C-alpha cells in the first residue's frame, strides 16, 4: 500500500497556475517602467485570457476558422501583440491579429482590446459587440462600467487584471476557474 501523497500547498498551486498563464515578469516590467516589456507582458496576458475563456461553438463558422484578436484604434503594443501571437492557436484555431478603426468591424472578432485612448468611443464599441461572443479587454474603469470583461490595472508595482464575469456571461463566454482565482473581481 502506498502512502497518500502530501497535499500541495495552495500558494504553490497559485504560483504554478500563474506561471502556466504566463504572468511571470509582469512585476519587473511595471516596476522598471519599461514600456516595451510591459507591452510584451500584456500581450502574453491577452493570449492567456483567450486560452482560459470559453467561447460557444457558434463563435467559429468552421473548425479551421481563425481566432481573431482585434485592437481598436492605434496599436498600443508597438507590434508586441503580433509577435506574441505569431504561430499561436486558441483551441485549435490559428490566431489572427487585426487593427480596426470602425466599431462595426469588432463583432467579427473573438477578443477586442480597447486602449484607454478609445474610451470616448466605448458606446460604439459595446453597441457593435452586443449580442456577439466577444471578449472585451481594456485598461480603464469606464470600460468595465460600460460592459468590459477584463481590465488591466497597476497594483503597486504589479500588473494585475480584473474580471467582470457578468459581462462575460452576457456575451456567452465563460472564464476558467483558474483565471478567476488569479483575478480581482469587478464589483459591478
Helices and strands as residue ranges (DSSP letters): H 10-20, H 26-32, H 35-51, E 53-54, G 57-59, E 67-72, H 80-85, E 89-90, E 93-100, G 103-108, E 111-114, G 116-121, H 122-129, E 135-138, H 141-146, E 150-155, E 158-163, H 165-170, E 174-175, H 177-182, E 184-185
